[in-house]
Amino acid sequence: MNSPVSGHTMQSGITGTYAVGTDNRGYINIGSGSLIVSVAGANLGSNVFQELALTEMDDVGTSPSGQSGSGHCYKQVTIALDGIRPSGGYVFGLSGEDMNGATESVVGQVVFSGSAATGVQDMVVGTGAPFSDTFSNTSSTTDSYGRMVMLTSGVDNSVLYLTNDAKGDAFIMTLSGHNGSNNADFMIGQARAQSTTNIAASNPISGPAVMYMNGSVNVSGSSTNYKAMAMQLTGSTNSKKVTVNSIMKNSAGTFSLDTDSVYGQTVNYTTDGSTGRTILSGTTGDYLYLYDTNAAIVLFADTGGGGGTHNLMGWLEPQTTSGSWSLGEVATSYMMYKQPDGSYNSNSNDGVLTTATDGTISNFTSDNGSWYWASWGEGLSGNSSVTATGALSLNASDGSNYGLVDMNMTIGGSTNTQGECYAISVDAAIKSTTKAKMVCIDRSSDEGSMSIVQE
């Protein structure tokens, strides 16, 4: 771990207990209460969760931890993890802050070959202009935990934990101490293995896809705002072009749908077939690093229409459907979790819900945590004394064609649309190779809250 309090430390032999209920919610208690996290699980395989969403819940009581946060967990395939090195290209994305506390994000590609780890990256820090550079590191072999250290000039630079799963998921964290004794940059994020064949294809973005990102908008001399943005697009099958069919965003609490200047526009792009680095024409500071067809880590670091430097990170994912969208294609049981945006004042949460073929929402339960408070088992209204019901409906303009779903809540006879969701993939019962997934943006949040809802 790395923190402003203690800097970087490595701890092994962690012990604790856990419990999971029939609703796929539960908790993990590490070190007899030194760390308590709520969990929501999804993507069951042989009755074992393949993924977990995590929210820290111990920053409460008479002796709070003074720390809060959230995260993600992938099931680790433990076969042959000890003493290996990854091979080939990986894309990565990390976000955090620099030594002065300014927001910082970086995306790029790293290529592993023996003990060498070389690559290219694009970065933005605070209100500064985005910039690119290359790097050359060395890497250790993994230990029995799938842990591998990358070094620059012989100094531990970052640690990578391999999952060894089919997608090549991995977690990365910088190791230089982020405290008074060594106030270095601190970032954390994910990496995914690249398909060299697919990123080198003539048209690597081809067919329907959903791109989503969130983070900060930094203006010199002003307080930081936060923004969430998602769009449905179609990649041409015969040229390097994408068309933005639908786009939604929430910027500092102001929600909009299909009003952005790129709405309805067709944009050219260029892709480096060896690195996957992709640039959209007419933009400065927006980068995609492709790892597969219609799949990339994304950084938008351009100047926003209202001024300020964007620091928005997210993903491009292929959109899969059996045809025109219907509520039945996303009717299943889900876990949900909030995407962190770098705001210290933002709460974290995870939870579960079920949707029916008519859109009715049931079994909604959320666990929430932030600075010095935590709340277990919240219902749809977020208030135990207020009864609410929920339902999904296809958006009137962008629903059947582009998979945009309204999330509605009714309290006291009054119904309001609380959020909008792009369906990324359909229920496994309809298409056996996928799991239902949606990315949602809150209409009313002051900071542009984004959540992932997945089967």
Secondary structure by P-SEA (a helix, b strand, c coil): cccccccbbbbcccccccccccccccccccccccbbbbbbbcccccccccbbbbbbcccccccccccccccccccccccccccccccccccbbbbbbcccccbbbbbbbbbbccccccccccccccccccccccccbbbbbbccccbbbbbccccccbbbbbcccccccbbbbbccccccccccbbbbbbbbbbccccccccccccccccccbbbbbbbcccccccccccccbbbbcccccccccbbbbbccccccccccccccbbbbbccccccccccccccccbbbbbccccbbbbbbbcccccccccbbbbbbbbbbcccccccccccccbbbbbbbccccccccccccccccccccccbbbbbbbccccccccccccccccbbbbbbcccccccccccbbbbbbbbcccccccccccccccccccccccccbbbbbbbcccccbbbbbbcc
